[in-house]
């Protein structure tokens, strides 16, 4: 077993308590913060983002006091990785909303239900992944190789566009569901002529869920390079996901101005892939054994993110500020 951390003894009561806490936070978000359907302005989104980040840091302090510095560093490293990878995913969400012509006031509600699905899917991915690695440790090295391949792909995808309409699952639902072309009432389903008809919000939600499944295939193996502790892996994922909606609205006007994000994410994924594969070098080079400590990994991930964000910011302030999503991304495309 590589030095990716030790397992925290977590009772069923702690798991239940954490799940109840998450449900309470989701209820707070939808029932209090966003009780009224509306577009979240940048200032409000930044305040909400600060709240979710602060909540994650409080939880990190709890882990530090409960289990010590190493699990706390693993949580923080995992959280930074998941949060940074999420930013890249947000641009895809923006394209999906544009493609299906969803009015901006309904974006938050669709993302809310998307997050619910993501929480369940991440739990399944993480549980299955750790179970496989615990039985077949060499699978971790496959994950490492996949991360390096993904790093090269991510770093080179600047300017690439995606088309949700070409997804085979979406094509299947469009063919077999009763659909209407408008969602002006903000409902997922409406009754028309006595029939229950799905609105574009349904296809939007399905697209977001599918996107998160693909995203999880990269992000979950990445955090396996930091720790295999199921509690740390899942909680760091959850806190990153909880702040995803606020982060989306905070960055919606800047998506096309985070110029160097892909390069930063490519470096991070490549680094984690190398971190996973390093112990395997010992099988080829007898006597070689080196594992990157968690504190080094945390420092490298944080530094890469900081450099990518600062470089993007310096380029952005020369070209303009962020306020609203680009016009071509908030107008219905009419391609449904």
ABEGO torsion letter per residue (X at the ends): XBBAEBBBBBBAAAAAAAAAAAAAAAAAAAAAAAABBBBBBAAAAAAAAAAAAAAAAAAAAAAAAAAEAAAAAAAAAAAAAAAAAAAAAAAAAAAAAAAAGBBAAAAAAAAAAAAAAAAAAAAAAAAAAAAAAAABAAAAAAAAAAAAAAAAAAAAABGBBBBAAABAAAAAAAAABBBBABAAAGBABBBBGGBBBBBAAAAAAAAAAAAAAAAAAAAAAAAAAABABAAAAAAAAAAAAAAAAAAAAAAAAAAAABAAAAAAAAAAAAAAAAAAAAAAAAAABBGBBBBBBAAAAAAAAAAAAAAAAAAAAAAAAAAEBBABBBAAAABBAGAX
